[in-house]
Amino acid sequence: VERTSYTYDTFEREGQVQEFERLYHQASVLLKTERELWPSLNIVAGQSVLDVGCGAGIVTHELAKQVYPAQATGIDVSRSLLKHCQSTYSCAEKDKRSEQTTFHQGSVYELPFPQDSFDIVYARLLFQHLSEPLQALKNIWRVLKPGGRLCVLDIDKDWSSLYPEPDTPVQLDRAIVEKQVSEGGDPWVGRKLGSYLRTSGFAKVKTNISLIDSDQLGLSNYFGMLSFGRSYQSKDGQFAAMREDVRPAVQALLDGPYAWAGFGLFVVTGQKL
């Protein structure tokens, strides 16, 4: 059983479609920032890459373009999410470089790959949902080749801001954080990642922070990618009511003269020596 605060397969069918659209939008919006990071990570042609918690699969396909003619592999615990991913890509315009991808259903706690399989392991917005991050890192270490590198991207709740700050989004956000924590997640994981990597044996550990904000993305795009996760889609009447209360407040911000929202994307790297 996956020990995580986010489970795509708990959504109803309609909820899965909506959540996949949000994940796809989120990945698309963040892709420019991530591409700009890749040269510093030395992701180059010929390397094998594993994208853990690959979600909508956009990043996996983009990584495949970077390492072509080698292969990029995506893995996600949700079989339903991978089906959405594969059917969406099959209908999209293709680039032969991004066709060098394979997708597997599986858990980061029990990666189904031999030891020393990958040059690069990439994990984006995954560790905030993991109840046992050190166990996940132990498995990532196993599948990395000697000299291989890990890159983890995630958030830290204290590195996010919104102004003006209406009451209803703040209340929903607090409720979601409480729900995530109660299910084993960690919305403050960003600051901890470097320590986790070092404890797990990684060398050359480095933490950088990229600012993601509404001036770059547009306020509508920014709000559209927010990760509300299972609690936002919950059948719990409390969350459903809070969600409805938030919509007019967000619309008022979009219609207003100026609002700003932003968060720090923690980018943490380490190497298996």
C-alpha positions, 0 to 999 in steps of 0.5 A: 500500500502506498504511504502517501497523502495523495491518491489519484485513484480515490477520485470518482471518474469525473473527478479523475478527468478534472484532476488530470486536466489540473495536473496537465495544466500544472506541468505545462505551466511549470515546464519553462522553469524546469527546462531552464534548470536542466542545463545546470543538472547536466541532463544530456543526450545518452543518459537514462532518466527515471521520472518518479511520480510522473503524473500527467507524463509531460515532463517525462516526454520532455526529459526524453527529448533531452536524453535522446536517443536514450530512454526516459522512464516514468513511474506512478503509483496510479494505474488510472493516471497512467492510462489518462497519460498514455491516451492523451499523449497518443492523441497529441502531436508527436516528436520522435525524440519524446517517443523514447519513453516507457511508463510503469505502474509502481511505488517509489517505496518499491521501485521495480527496476534493477540496481544501478539502472539510471543516470538521473532520477527526477522527482517533482512535487512528490515528496510533499505527499510521502509519509516515509521520505527516507525509505523512498530515498533508499529505493532511489539510491538503489536504482541510481548508477554510481555517479548518478544524480537525483533532482527533487523539486517540491514546495515549502508552505512557508514560502508561499504568499498571496495578496490581497488575501481573502478569508475563504481561500485562507480557510480552505488552504489551512483545512487542506494542510491539516488534511494532508498532514493527517494523511502523512504528507508534509507541506513544509518538506522543501526546507528538509530535502537537503538534509534528507538526501545527505542522511541517505548518503547522497554527496554534493547536496545543494538546495536552490529556490526558484520563484514561481509567481503570478507576474510570470505566469498570469494570475489565472494560470497560477490559480489553475495549477494549485495542488488541492489534492484529494482533500479538495476533491473530497466528498466531505461536505465541509470541503465541498462547501469551502470550495464553492465559497472560494470561487467568487473570492478567486474571481474577485482577485482575477477581476481586481486591479492587481493581485500577486501570488507566488511560491518558492520551488525548492530544487535539491540535487545530490549525487550517488558516489 
